[in-house]
Amino acid sequence: MLFPVLIYFAVTVPITLSASGELVIPVAVYMSIIGLMIWRAAVIAVDESASGIKRWAALIGAVLFAFSDTLIGINKFVTPLPGGSYAIILLYWGGQALIAAAAVARTSQSFTPNT
């Protein structure tokens, strides 16, 4: 399950950390947290007891969210991205929506209110 995290780090660490200057430690900590999120979402994706949105939405959402944050890092530390704010916010919203949908779908299957 660490494969998606290793891909994330392989792509983002050389780009972002090398240009983050004095913020290298906070950026590294934040990237580690994002990596942890991707790892946990990948664990959900291999859960064969779930299907559809319950299984894949968290991983897809985590990857979109991570890509959004990576674009923020590139835009801030490496080079300005013309029109990048549109891609950043769309990826962020899409990622958050899928993460929320996965959470609601997984919670609703195990939660039955008493009436």
N, C-alpha and C positions, 0 to 999 in steps of 0.2 A: 504494500500500500504506500510505500514511500516513493515509488517511481514518479508519480505526478509532482511530488514535492521536489525531488531531485531535478526534474526538468525545469520547474519554476526557478530554483536556485541557480541552475546552470545558465539560464537565460538572463536573469535579473541581477545577480550579484556582480558580474563583471561590468555591467552597464551602470548600475545605480551607485553601488558602494564606492567605486573608484572616483566618482565625481561629487560625493556628498560632503567632502571636506570635514569641518568640525562636527558635523552631525552623523558621522559614520557609525558611532555606537548606537544612538537612538534609531537610526535607519535600519541597522542590522537587527536590533531587537524587534522592531516592527515587522521586518521581513520574516523573522522567525515565527512571529505570531501568525502571520498570513500563511506561512508554510504549514503550521500546525492546523490551521483551519482547513487547508486543502487536504491534508492527511486524514483528518477526521471525516471529511466529506467523502473521501475515497473509500474509507472503511464502510460507510453507509452504502456506497454504490455497489459493493460486492456482496451485500446482504441479499441472498437469494430468496429470503422469505417475503421480500417486498417486490413490487413491480412498478413500472411506469414512473410517475412523478415522485413517488415515495422513495424510489431507488436512485434516480439519476439527477434530480433537480438540485440537490445540495452540492454535488460535485461540479455540475455545470455552473451553478451560481457562484461557487467559491472561485472557480477559474476566471469567470467574468469579472468578479470583484477584484481578484489579484491582478488581472490585466489592466483594469481601471487604475489601480494604485500604482502599477508599474509605469503607466503613461504619465501619471502625476509626477513620479520620480524623474522620469526622463525629461518632462517639461520643465521641472524646477531645477534639476541638477546638471543635465546634459545639454539640451538644446530646446529652445521654444518650439512647440509644435503648432503650426498654423491650423486653426480650427480644432485643435486638440481638445478643447473644453467640451465640444459636442460629443466626441467619442468617449471621453472620460465619463461624462454624466450618463450617457446612454448605457455604457457597460456597467456602471455603478448601479443604476436603477434596475437593469436586467438581472444582475447578480443578486441584489437584495431581494427582488421579487421571487426569484427561484429559491433562494435560501429560505425565505419566509413561507413559500408554498410547500417546500419539503417539510419544514417544521410543523406547519398546520396539518399536513397530510399524515405525518407520522404520529403526531399527538392525538389527532382525532381517532385514529385506529385503536389507540390504547386507552382512551378516555371515554367513559360512558357515564353521563351525569345521572344521578339518582333522581327519580321523579316521584 
